[in-house]
Structure formats: structure tokens, C-alpha cells
Amino acid sequence: MCGISYLVWWFLEQLWPNLLSEAIGIAVTVFVIDRLLKRRETRRFAPARRIIANRIARTYASGSSACSEMVQATLRPSKSPLLTPQRRATKALQEFANELQRLHHAIDLNNIALEPKMFSDGAEFLETADQLFKRLQFLVGLHLPKNAGFDFICDSPVEIVERMYAKAEVFRRLYPESWDKSLIFSQSKTSAELAEAYDIAKHPRLPLHLEPEQYDWRQNRNPLVPDLEHMRRVKTVGIPVGTIIHVADSF
């Protein structure tokens, strides 16, 4: 046993420094190669990532602008008789829809260029932008003459814009030129500006009620909500039996 122990000790004493040196060399080589591959991948995919960052910038800008126009079209009407609140709100919503569609297309084509975290942030931005579009589709109805007898009841879209901005900031930090040099970005609105506009525009200025749980029914008014989730939250105390709460999804 002593002979075997001596051989093991001798083997380790003689080979351990070499093994350690080899291990360190392999680790350094792997690290360097990994860094080089990542750098090469970054250069390779940079153009596609810039395209997506630019599309996200434009989508955010057009979305926040459309969110503003839903109420500003009434708060600050145009001097031109052709630019009615309905036309202004509809036009802004269509511009947002176009940018959103282009972003969907850009991510579909270039998703391989996104790292897992970047892809996740992009997907969350898209989902939030889709939510904003649905909310604005509901709010654009404020300006349709056929809806004159309806009360529009929903949460403010400002919180959705804030969530969009939080995800978009990831791409802005990576490619600031995609935002700062974008002409359309000058149209974007901050959450503070939007919150102030919606606070001014809500009932009684417009038939817009931004707290479903606090809805105060008025005679001869028809409650209208964007979806079933909002309908469940509407305060029904004070609403006469037989009054229908309309849901825009099935309206």
C-alpha cells in the first residue's frame, strides 16, 4: 500500500503543474474564442438589430401620439373644418396601426438576430403595443356621431404607454440614434403629458370615465366598455335594472 501511495503522490507531484497549466490554457482559449464569436455575432446582426430598434422607436412614437390625439382632437380642435376630431383621431390611429404592422413584420424577418433577452423585451413591447392599439380602437369611438349617447368606460391608456416605454428603453440604450434621429419621435408624448390630457378630457368634458369602479350612471346614457374584464369592474349601484352595459368586443 505504501508503494502505491508513493506512486500516486509522485504522479501528482510530477504532473499536477502541467495539468493545471493545460487547464488554464484551455480555459483562456475558450474564453477568448467565445468573446471573439460574440463580437463577430454582434457585428453580423447589428444592422438587423438597428432596424428593429428603429421600428420600435417609430411604433412607440406613433402610439403615444395616437393616444394623445384621442383626446387632444377635442381639447385643441384644428382651425381647419376638414380636420374634425373624428378625422384626426382616426388618422393618428391608422398611422399607429401601420407602424405596428411594420414592426411585426421586421421582428418576424429578423428574430434570429435577437439575443434571448432582447427577443423577450421585443416580444413584450409588441404585446403591450397591441394592447394599446385595442384600447385606442375603443376610444376612437368617442368621436363617432353614432356613439353620442354612450359613456365610454375604461382604464386610462397612459399606463399601457408607460409599459411600452419601459421595454422600448432597452433598445434606445443600445441604439440611441434610432430614437434621437427619428423625425417621427418628435411627435411622441411623455406619460406626464398624456396623464394631464386625459385628466382634463374625462367626464364631464367628454363622455369618458377612466375608473370603472367609480362609474356614475346618468339618465339616458348607455354604458360602453372595451371588454368583459372592464364590464365586471363597472359599479352597478345606481344603474337601473334592465340597463345594458355594452361590450365593444361584441358591439
Secondary structure, 3 states (H helix, E strand, C coil): CHHHHHHHHHHHHHHHHHHHHHHHHHHHHHHHHHHHHHHHHHHHHHHHHHHHHHHHHHHHHHHHHHHHHHHHHHHCCCCCCCCCHHHHHHHHHHHHHHHHHHHHHHHHHHHHHCCHHHHHHHHHHHHHHHHHHHHHHHHHHHHCHHHCCEEEECCCCHHHHHHHHHHHHHHHHHCCHHHHCCHHHHHCCCHHHHHHHHHHHCCCCCCEECCHHHCCCCCCCEEEECCHHHHHHCCCCCCCCCCCCEEHHHC
